[in-house]
Amino acid sequence: MRRFNKGLTGIIIATLLMAVVSLPDSVKSQLPNDKVSSWIKDQKVTLGLDLQGGTQLDYRIDLRNIEARNADEDESNDVAIRDIVEGVRATLERRVNGLGVSEPNIYTSDVAGEKHIIVELAGIKDVNEAKAIVGKTIQLEFKEPKTEEDPDALAKIEAEANITLQAALADTENFASLGESTQTSDGKITYRGSTEGWESGLATNHNGVIPNLNVGQVHSELVENSGDYMVTADGQIRERKGFLILKLDAKEMRDKTETSDGRVKASHILFAYVGSERAAEGVTRTKEEALVEAERILAEVNTAPENFATLAEQYSDGPSSTKGGDLGFFGKGTMAPAFEAASFSLEVDQVSGVTETDFGYHIIKVTDKEEGEDTVTQENHYTYSEILYDTSPDPWKSTGLDGAHFKYASVTYDQLGAPQVAIQFDDEGARMFEDLTERLVEQQLAIFVGGELVSAPRVNQKIVGGQAVITGTGSLQQALQLANDLNTGAIDAPIILSGQYTISASLGDNALQLSLYAGLIGLIALAIFMVFYYRLLGIFAVIALLIYSVIILFILKTTGIVMTLAGIAGIILSIGMAVDANILIFERTKEELSEGNSYIAAITTGFERAWSSIRDSNVSSLITCVILWFFGNSIIRGFALMLGLGILISMFTAINVTRALLKTLNGTKLSKNKFLLGSKK
């Protein structure tokens, strides 16, 4: 009896807690603004396209070229098509999710023997807006070399950094969110949180600030960053210059294990240019030409790393070229900072990107390493966060040609069989590209994807027709990767918009209201019937149904499950199945009471004998739900999910909750009242 009381108490407490989360939004808005209340307020039922309104786009996947390609690759056609369709679906899903659309629904469908991707965007009523979101080529930019600097650029960045600094000083607790959300006018903001360092290992600019801060404090002034190097997206090493905002997160004494720097053995290929330090007399190339040459040779190195020494002897301008570019072993402090940073960041046999120093452009390969010895000391350990407003000079400027004018990229082959990437523009983009290439003959045209430089080919002549070819991409895998980046994901087959539909929010709202009214009326009618026919037992069944409703609402509000009309139908059907389980239990219990058995013996036997029928009927229904989920479309899946979820919850409430409630009558006068229990005798 004591164990039962604890169980019932737990059910009541859990139900009350879930009921608070399940309250209507108008009621929850009256809660205070602490963390727990804010979390409760944020829990809402996510409505699907049919209830909230929005846009549905139907894309057909063009698979005509798959069979020919698979014949060469000796791959199963069915498996290949399945992988391609799933790849396209996943790419579109990443594209939509990256743009912040609330709860998109993206799924595949077979229409007249063709593969389609259906994109449902709840809350978006404008079809053109929806097409722009799904079809947009994200963050693709074409830039040209910058010929002049904005004299006010540094002052503008410093002013923006000061604004952020004042905001950080006013609200130190939200430093992280401030750093993650802030953007400068040129998008060069960098935030690093939970950065760790030792007192003796802090950078010069950090060393004069971090040790003097209290935990949780933001430094009151901007700090000019220098002497700190980073690896760029294209593999180059450059100094991080700019204005820093620093905050100390934690400070403690720790045992510090120091490993001496050791030494690395490296080889390099140097591309000097006129004006570079110690350039040989025979060097006549410009800086731009040296970079182009370095990128071309880097592609060859990546294709055949074993030929590094041969390429160094053939192309390097340094005195080490006679030794295959071998510089021997060296430690820190002996090479140019950028060269040293790149060398010590590489593993054995790894090749760097093009690295710039005062001597020119280098391609570096580490051939051996010597590890240093470990020593243990005790020093202050700091955990700090920083916001950097980067002031490093940007060699590129926008041309106005971006993803809005891009159609697709594909991998082709030149006359010698080398892979290259062909990119295609729309009509307006073709005109812009023609003008751009005419103006940039003998200059570089940079291609950025997601803010990262992926290629900077040299323009040899004006290009007409809206199609450009990027050569020197290296291996076939690198060319495929570049084409995939330009397409904002590896879309293996073209997609064609074959249908577009707009669903009114008012229609969805009306459907939702009617469904809720229908469910409420059905629930009330069911409760009246149960109380009228089963009397006291029926009251317990109604209480169990109310607990069932609270659990369903709690799950819908906290899991992000998308609620559709079909899902509502599944919930309503599961309510009927919950009552069906109670009816089986109550009928068996009434029979036992009519035969003169005690109350506790009657309900125990009633549950035991009804359980097999309840189990079998619910398991068969769950199997049906699983089949509908795996073989149905979006609407059928929504119905199957909510029906299955409702069945599982109803089994819990019909068995455990009802049993706990019935046991509360044991030993009371009510347990002996045959009329209230619905017994005939």
C-alpha positions in Angstrom: 0.0 0.0 0.0 2.9 2.3 0.8 4.5 1.6 -2.5 1.3 2.3 -4.3 0.9 5.7 -2.6 4.4 6.7 -3.7 3.6 5.6 -7.2 0.4 7.6 -7.4 2.1 10.6 -5.8 4.8 10.5 -8.5 2.2 10.3 -11.2 0.3 13.3 -9.8 3.5 15.4 -9.4 4.7 14.6 -12.9 1.3 15.4 -14.4 1.2 18.8 -12.6 4.7 19.7 -13.9 3.8 18.7 -17.4 0.6 20.6 -17.2 2.5 23.8 -16.4 4.4 23.4 -19.7 1.2 22.5 -21.5 -0.6 25.6 -20.4 -1.9 27.9 -23.2 0.6 30.6 -24.3 -1.7 33.4 -22.9 -1.5 31.9 -19.5 2.3 31.2 -19.6 2.9 34.8 -20.6 2.0 35.7 -17.0 4.9 33.7 -15.6 8.0 35.6 -14.2 11.1 36.0 -16.4 13.5 33.7 -14.7 15.4 30.9 -16.6 12.9 28.1 -15.9 9.9 30.3 -16.7 11.6 31.5 -19.9 12.1 27.9 -21.0 8.5 27.0 -20.3 7.3 30.0 -22.3 9.5 28.9 -25.3 7.8 25.5 -25.5 5.2 25.6 -28.2 3.5 23.2 -30.5 5.0 23.3 -34.0 2.3 23.5 -36.6 2.8 21.8 -40.0 2.2 23.3 -43.4 -1.5 22.3 -43.5 -2.2 24.1 -40.2 0.1 27.1 -40.3 0.0 27.8 -44.1 3.0 28.2 -46.3 4.5 27.1 -49.5 5.1 23.7 -51.1 7.7 23.3 -53.9 7.9 20.1 -56.1 11.4 19.5 -57.7 11.9 16.8 -60.2 15.3 15.1 -60.2 16.8 14.7 -63.7 18.3 11.2 -63.7 18.8 10.7 -67.4 22.6 10.6 -67.3 22.9 8.2 -64.4 22.9 4.9 -66.3 25.7 6.0 -68.6 27.8 7.1 -65.6 27.1 3.9 -63.6 28.1 1.7 -66.6 31.6 3.2 -66.3 31.7 2.8 -62.5 30.3 -0.7 -62.5 27.7 0.4 -59.9 24.2 -0.9 -59.3 21.7 1.5 -61.0 19.1 1.2 -58.3 21.6 1.8 -55.5 23.1 4.7 -57.3 19.8 6.4 -57.9 18.8 5.9 -54.3 22.1 7.5 -53.1 21.7 10.4 -55.6 18.1 11.1 -54.5 19.1 11.1 -50.9 22.1 13.3 -51.6 19.9 15.9 -53.3 17.3 15.8 -50.5 20.0 16.2 -47.8 21.6 19.1 -49.7 18.3 20.9 -50.0 17.6 20.3 -46.4 21.0 21.8 -45.4 20.3 24.7 -47.6 16.9 25.5 -46.1 18.0 24.8 -42.5 21.0 27.1 -43.0 18.7 30.0 -43.9 16.6 29.6 -40.6 13.3 28.4 -42.0 11.2 27.2 -39.1 10.6 23.4 -39.2 10.9 22.7 -43.0 9.6 19.3 -44.2 11.6 17.9 -47.1 11.0 14.4 -48.4 11.2 12.3 -51.5 8.3 11.1 -53.6 7.7 8.9 -56.7 5.5 10.6 -59.3 4.7 8.7 -62.6 8.0 6.8 -62.3 10.1 9.9 -61.7 11.9 10.9 -58.5 10.8 14.1 -56.9 11.8 16.2 -53.9 8.9 17.9 -52.0 9.9 21.0 -50.0 7.3 22.2 -47.5 8.1 25.6 -45.9 5.6 26.4 -43.2 5.0 30.0 -42.5 6.2 31.3 -45.9 3.3 32.4 -48.1 5.3 34.0 -51.0 6.1 31.4 -53.6 8.9 33.6 -55.1 10.5 33.9 -51.6 10.3 30.2 -51.2 12.0 29.5 -54.5 14.7 32.0 -53.7 15.4 30.2 -50.5 15.6 26.7 -51.9 17.2 27.6 -55.3 19.6 30.2 -54.0 23.4 29.6 -54.4 24.6 30.5 -51.0 27.6 32.8 -50.4 29.1 32.6 -53.8 31.2 35.7 -54.8 33.5 36.7 -57.6 36.2 39.3 -56.6 38.9 41.2 -58.4 42.3 42.5 -57.1 42.0 45.6 -55.0 44.0 48.4 -56.5 43.4 51.0 -53.8 42.7 51.0 -50.1 40.0 53.0 -48.4 41.9 55.5 -46.2 39.0 55.5 -43.7 38.8 51.7 -43.4 40.9 51.4 -40.3 38.9 54.2 -38.5 35.6 52.6 -39.5 36.6 49.2 -38.1 37.9 50.8 -34.8 34.7 52.7 -34.4 32.7 49.5 -34.8 34.9 47.7 -32.4 34.4 50.4 -29.8 30.6 50.1 -30.1 30.9 46.4 -29.4 33.3 47.0 -26.5 30.8 49.3 -24.8 28.1 46.8 -25.2 30.4 44.1 -23.7 31.3 46.3 -20.7 27.6 47.0 -20.1 26.6 43.3 -20.2 29.6 41.0 -19.5 27.4 37.9 -19.0 26.3 38.0 -22.7 29.8 38.3 -24.1 29.7 35.0 -26.0 26.4 35.8 -27.7 27.6 39.3 -28.5 30.7 37.9 -30.2 28.8 35.2 -32.1 26.2 37.6 -33.4 28.2 40.8 -34.1 29.2 41.5 -37.7 31.3 44.3 -39.1 30.4 46.1 -42.3 32.9 44.0 -44.2 32.2 40.7 -42.4 35.6 40.3 -40.8 34.6 39.7 -37.2 36.2 36.8 -35.5 35.0 35.4 -32.1 36.9 32.8 -30.1 35.5 31.5 -26.8 37.0 29.3 -24.1 40.6 30.0 -25.3 43.2 28.7 -22.9 46.7 29.9 -22.1 49.4 30.0 -19.5 51.0 33.0 -18.0 54.3 32.5 -19.7 52.7 31.4 -23.0 50.3 34.3 -23.6 50.8 36.4 -26.7 52.5 39.8 -26.0 49.3 41.8 -26.4 47.4 39.3 -24.1 50.1 39.1 -21.5 49.7 42.7 -20.5 46.0 42.5 -20.1 44.7 39.0 -19.2 46.7 38.5 -15.9 45.4 41.9 -14.6 41.7 41.2 -15.1 39.3 39.8 -12.5 37.3 36.7 -13.5 34.3 37.7 -15.5 35.8 41.2 -16.3 36.1 42.7 -19.8 39.1 44.8 -20.5 38.0 48.5 -20.7 40.0 49.3 -23.8 40.6 47.8 -27.3 43.8 45.9 -27.6 45.8 46.0 -30.9 46.6 42.4 -31.9 49.9 41.4 -33.4 52.4 38.6 -33.3 49.6 36.0 -33.5 49.4 33.8 -36.6 46.5 31.8 -38.1 46.0 29.4 -41.0 43.6 30.8 -43.6 40.9 28.8 -45.4 43.2 28.4 -48.5 46.1 27.0 -46.3 48.2 30.2 -46.1 49.7 31.4 -42.8 49.1 35.1 -42.0 49.3 37.4 -39.0 46.0 38.1 -37.2 45.9 41.9 -37.1 43.1 44.0 -35.6 41.4 45.2 -32.5 40.8 42.8 -29.7 38.1 42.8 -27.0 39.2 40.5 -24.2 37.3 38.9 -21.2 38.8 36.7 -18.5 36.5 33.6 -17.9 38.6 31.7 -15.4 41.9 31.7 -13.6 43.7 29.0 -11.5 47.1 27.5 -10.7 47.9 24.3 -12.6 50.7 22.0 -13.2 52.0 22.8 -16.7 53.8 20.3 -18.8 56.1 22.0 -21.2 57.5 20.3 -24.2 60.5 21.9 -25.8 59.8 23.0 -29.3 61.9 20.3 -30.9 63.0 20.6 -34.5 61.5 19.9 -37.9 63.1 18.9 -41.1 61.5 20.6 -44.1 61.9 21.1 -47.8 60.4 24.0 -49.8 59.9 25.4 -53.2 60.4 29.2 -53.3 58.8 31.5 -55.9 60.6 34.9 -55.6 59.6 38.0 -57.4 61.1 41.4 -58.2 61.3 43.3 -54.9 61.3 40.2 -52.6 64.1 39.9 -50.1 67.3 38.3 -51.5 65.7 37.7 -54.9 68.2 36.4 -57.4 69.2 38.6 -60.3 67.5 36.4 -62.8 64.1 36.7 -61.2 61.8 38.9 -63.4 58.3 37.8 -62.5 55.9 40.2 -60.6 54.4 39.3 -57.2 51.1 38.4 -58.9 52.8 36.2 -61.4 54.8 34.5 -58.5 51.5 33.7 -56.8 49.9 32.2 -59.9 53.0 30.1 -60.5 53.0 28.9 -56.9 49.4 27.9 -57.1 50.0 26.0 -60.3 52.9 24.0 -58.9 51.0 23.4 -55.7 48.3 21.6 -57.7 51.1 19.4 -59.3 52.5 18.7 -55.8 49.1 17.7 -54.4 48.6 15.4 -57.4 52.0 13.7 -57.0 53.6 14.5 -53.6 56.4 12.0 -54.3 57.8 14.4 -57.0 58.3 17.3 -54.5 62.1 17.2 -54.7 62.1 17.0 -58.5 59.7 20.0 -58.7 61.9 21.9 -56.2 65.0 21.4 -58.3 63.1 22.5 -61.4 61.2 25.5 -60.1 62.6 26.8 -56.7 64.5 30.1 -56.7 66.3 29.4 -53.4 69.8 28.0 -53.0 68.4 24.8 -51.6 66.9 23.9 -55.0 70.0 21.9 -55.8 69.2 19.7 -52.9 65.6 19.2 -53.8 64.6 22.1 -51.6 65.9 20.4 -48.4 66.6 22.9 -45.6 67.6 20.3 -43.0 66.5 20.4 -39.4 65.7 23.7 -37.8 64.1 24.9 -34.5 61.9 27.8 -33.7 63.4 31.3 -34.1 65.5 30.5 -37.1 63.1 31.0 -40.0 60.7 33.7 -41.1 57.7 33.7 -38.7 55.1 32.7 -41.3 57.4 30.0 -42.7 58.1 28.7 -39.2 54.4 28.7 -38.2 53.5 26.7 -41.3 56.3 24.2 -40.8 55.6 23.4 -37.2 51.9 23.0 -37.9 52.4 20.3 -40.5 52.8 16.6 -39.9 55.5 14.5 -41.5 55.0 14.2 -45.3 52.3 16.8 -45.2 52.4 19.8 -47.7 51.4 23.3 -46.8 49.3 25.7 -48.9 51.0 28.7 -50.5 52.8 30.5 -47.7 54.0 34.1 -48.1 57.1 35.6 -46.5 59.4 38.5 -47.3 61.4 36.1 -49.5 58.4 35.3 -51.8 55.8 32.4 -51.9 56.7 29.0 -50.4 55.3 25.5 -50.7 56.6 23.6 -47.7 56.8 19.9 -47.0 57.9 18.5 -43.6 60.0 15.4 -44.0 60.9 14.6 -40.4 60.4 15.8 -36.8 62.3 15.6 -33.6 60.2 15.9 -30.4 61.4 17.9 -27.4 61.5 16.9 -23.7 58.7 17.4 -21.1 59.2 19.5 -18.0 56.5 20.2 -15.3 56.1 23.6 -13.7 53.2 25.3 -11.9 51.8 28.5 -13.4 48.6 30.5 -13.7 46.2 29.1 -16.2 43.7 31.4 -17.9 40.5 30.7 -19.8 39.5 33.8 -21.8 37.3 34.8 -24.7 38.1 37.4 -27.4 36.4 39.3 -30.2 38.7 40.3 -33.0 37.9 43.0 -35.5 40.3 42.0 -38.3 42.2 44.8 -39.9 44.4 42.6 -42.2 44.5 44.1 -45.7 42.0 42.4 -48.0 43.6 42.0 -51.5 40.2 41.5 -53.1 37.1 43.6 -53.7 33.6 42.7 -54.8 32.7 42.7 -58.5 28.9 42.5 -58.0 28.9 39.0 -59.6 27.7 36.5 -57.1 25.4 33.5 -56.5 22.3 35.4 -57.7 23.7 35.0 -61.3 25.2 31.5 -61.0 23.4 28.4 -62.4 25.6 25.4 -61.9 29.2 24.0 -61.9 30.4 20.7 -63.4 33.6 18.9 -63.9 34.9 18.5 -67.5 38.2 17.6 -69.0 40.6 19.6 -71.2 42.2 18.3 -74.4 44.9 16.5 -72.4 42.4 14.8 -70.1 43.1 17.0 -67.1 40.1 17.8 -64.9 38.7 21.3 -64.9 35.6 23.0 -63.5 33.1 24.6 -65.8 30.7 27.2 -64.3 27.6 28.5 -66.0 25.9 31.9 -65.4 22.4 33.1 -66.2 21.9 35.7 -69.0 22.6 38.7 -66.7 25.5 37.0 -65.1 26.9 36.1 -68.5 26.9 39.8 -69.5 28.6 40.8 -66.2 31.2 38.0 -66.6 32.0 39.1 -70.1 32.6 42.7 -69.1 34.5 41.5 -66.0 36.9 39.2 -67.9 37.5 41.9 -70.6 38.6 44.3 -67.9 40.7 41.7 -66.0 42.8 40.2 -68.8 46.2 39.2 -67.5 44.8 39.5 -63.9 43.3 37.2 -61.3 39.6 36.6 -60.7 39.0 35.2 -57.2 36.1 32.8 -56.4 34.8 32.7 -52.8 32.4 30.2 -51.4 31.1 30.7 -47.9 33.6 33.5 -47.5 36.5 31.2 -48.3 38.8 31.6 -51.3 38.6 28.4 -53.3 40.3 29.5 -56.6 41.9 32.6 -58.1 42.5 31.7 -61.8 44.2 34.1 -64.2 42.1 35.6 -66.9 43.7 35.0 -70.3 41.0 36.5 -72.5 37.5 37.9 -72.6 35.0 35.1 -72.1 31.6 35.2 -73.8 28.6 32.9 -73.5 28.3 32.9 -69.8 30.6 29.9 -69.2 33.9 29.9 -67.5 36.5 27.2 -67.0 38.7 26.9 -63.9 41.9 25.0 -64.7 44.7 23.9 -62.5 42.4 22.3 -59.9 44.7 19.4 -59.4 43.3 15.9 -59.0 39.8 14.8 -60.1 38.8 14.6 -56.4 39.8 18.3 -55.9 37.9 19.3 -59.0 34.8 17.5 -57.8 35.1 19.1 -54.4 35.4 22.6 -56.0 32.4 22.0 -58.2 30.4 20.7 -55.2 31.4 23.8 -53.2 30.2 26.1 -56.0 26.9 24.2 -56.1 26.5 24.7 -52.3 26.6 21.0 -51.7 27.2 17.9 -53.7 24.1 17.8 -55.8 24.6 14.7 -58.0 21.8 15.4 -60.5 19.9 18.5 -61.7 16.6 19.5 -60.2 13.8 21.1 -62.1 10.9 23.0 -60.4 7.8 21.1 -61.6 5.1 22.5 -59.2 4.5 25.2 -56.7 1.6 25.6 -54.3 0.6 28.1 -51.7 -1.5 27.1 -48.7 -3.4 29.9 -47.0 -2.8 30.4 -43.3 -6.6 31.1 -42.8 -7.4 27.6 -44.2 -5.0 26.0 -41.8 -6.3 28.0 -38.9 -9.9 27.0 -39.7 -8.9 23.4 -40.0 -7.1 23.5 -36.7 -10.0 25.1 -34.9 -12.5 22.7 -36.3 -10.2 19.7 -35.4 -9.8 21.0 -31.8 -13.5 21.5 -31.4 -14.2 18.1 -32.8 -11.7 16.5 -30.5 -13.0 18.4 -27.5 -16.6 17.5 -28.2 -15.7 13.9 -28.7 -13.7 13.9 -25.5 -16.6 15.4 -23.5 -19.1 12.9 -25.1 -16.8 10.0 -24.3 -16.4 11.2 -20.7 -20.2 11.5 -20.2 -20.7 8.0 -21.5 -18.0 6.5 -19.3 -19.3 8.2 -16.2 -23.0 7.3 -17.0 -22.3 3.7 -17.8 -19.4 2.8 -15.5 -20.1 5.4 -12.7 -17.1 5.5 -10.3 -14.9 3.4 -12.6 -15.8 5.8 -15.4 -14.6 8.8 -13.4 -11.2 7.2 -13.0 -11.1 6.5 -16.8 -11.8 10.2 -17.4 -9.0 11.2 -15.0 -6.7 8.9 -16.9 -7.8 10.5 -20.2 -7.0 13.9 -18.8 -3.5 12.8 -17.8 -3.1 11.3 -21.3 -4.0 14.7 -22.8 -1.5 16.5 -20.6 1.3 14.0 -21.6 0.5 14.4 -25.3 0.6 18.2 -25.1 3.8 18.1 -23.1 5.5 15.9 -25.7 4.3 18.0 -28.6 5.6 21.2 -27.0 9.0 19.9 -25.9 10.1 17.6 -28.8 9.5 19.8 -31.8 7.3 17.2 -33.5 5.4 18.9 -36.3 1.6 18.7 -35.8 -0.5 18.2 -38.9 -4.2 17.5 -39.5 -3.3 13.8 -40.0 -1.5 13.8 -36.7 -4.6 15.2 -34.9 -6.6 12.4 -36.5 -4.1 9.9 -35.1 -4.3 11.4 -31.6 -8.1 11.3 -31.6 -8.1 7.7 -32.8 -5.7 6.7 -30.0 -8.1 8.3 -27.4 -10.7 5.8 -28.5 -8.3 3.0 -28.2 -7.4 4.1 -24.7 -11.1 4.0 -23.7 -11.4 0.6 -25.4 -8.7 -0.7 -23.0 -10.5 0.7 -20.0 -13.8 -0.9 -21.2 -12.2 -4.3 -21.4 -10.7 -3.9 -17.9 -13.9 -2.6 -16.3 -16.1 -5.3 -17.9 -13.9 -8.0 -16.5 -13.8 -6.2 -13.1 -17.6 -6.0 -13.0 -17.9 -9.7 -13.7 -15.6 -10.5 -10.8 -17.6 -8.2 -8.5 -20.9 -9.8 -9.6 -19.5 -13.2 -8.7 -18.9 -12.0 -5.1 -15.1 -11.5 -5.2 -13.5 -8.8 -3.1 -12.8 -5.4 -4.6 -9.0 -5.8 -4.7 -9.3 -9.3 -6.1 -11.8 -8.2 -8.7 -9.6 -5.3 -10.1 -6.5 -7.5 -10.0 -8.2 -10.3 -12.0 -9.9 -7.8 -14.3 -6.5 -6.3 -15.3 -4.8 -9.7 -15.6 -7.5 -11.2 -17.9 -8.0 -8.1 -20.0 -4.2 -7.5 -20.5 -3.7 -10.1 -23.2 -6.5 -8.7 -25.4 -5.2 -5.1 -24.8 -1.7 -6.1 -25.6 -2.5 -8.0 -28.8 -4.8 -5.2 -30.2 -2.3 -2.4 -29.4 0.7 -4.3 -30.7 -1.1 -5.1 -34.0 -1.9 -1.4 -34.3 1.7 -0.4 -33.6 2.9 -2.8 -36.3 0.5 -1.0 -38.7 2.0 2.3 -37.6 5.5 1.1 -38.4 4.5 -0.1 -41.8 2.7 3.2 -42.6 5.8 5.1 -41.4 8.3 3.3 -43.6 6.1 3.1 -46.7 3.9 6.2 -46.5 4.4 9.7 -47.6 4.6 12.8 -45.4 0.9 12.9 -44.5 0.7 9.2 -43.8 3.8 9.4 -41.7 2.4 12.1 -39.6 -0.7 10.1 -38.9 1.4 6.9 -38.1 3.7 8.8 -35.8 0.9 10.4 -33.7 -1.2 7.3 -33.7 1.8 5.2 -32.5 2.7 7.8 -29.9 -0.9 8.0 -28.7 -1.2 4.2 -28.4 2.0 4.0 -26.3 0.8 6.8 -23.9 -2.7 5.4 -23.8 -1.4 2.0 -22.8 0.4 3.7 -19.9 -2.6 5.7 -18.7 -5.2 2.9 -19.3 -3.1 0.3 -17.4 -0.8 2.1 -14.9 -2.7 5.3 -14.1 -6.2 3.7 -14.0 -4.9 0.8 -11.8 -3.3 3.2 -9.4 -6.5 5.2 -9.1 -8.7 2.1 -8.6 -6.4 0.9 -5.8 -7.1 4.1 -3.8 -10.6 2.7 -3.1 -9.3 -0.5 -1.5 -10.5 -0.7 2.1 -13.0 2.2 1.7 -16.8 2.2 1.9 -16.9 3.0 -1.8 -15.2 -0.3 -2.7 -18.2 -2.1 -1.3 -20.8 0.0 -3.1 -21.9 -2.3 -6.0 -24.0 0.4 -7.6 -21.2 3.0 -7.8 -18.9 0.3 -9.2 -21.5 -0.6 -11.9 -21.9 -4.2 -10.6 -25.3 -5.9 -11.2 -25.3 -7.5 -7.8 
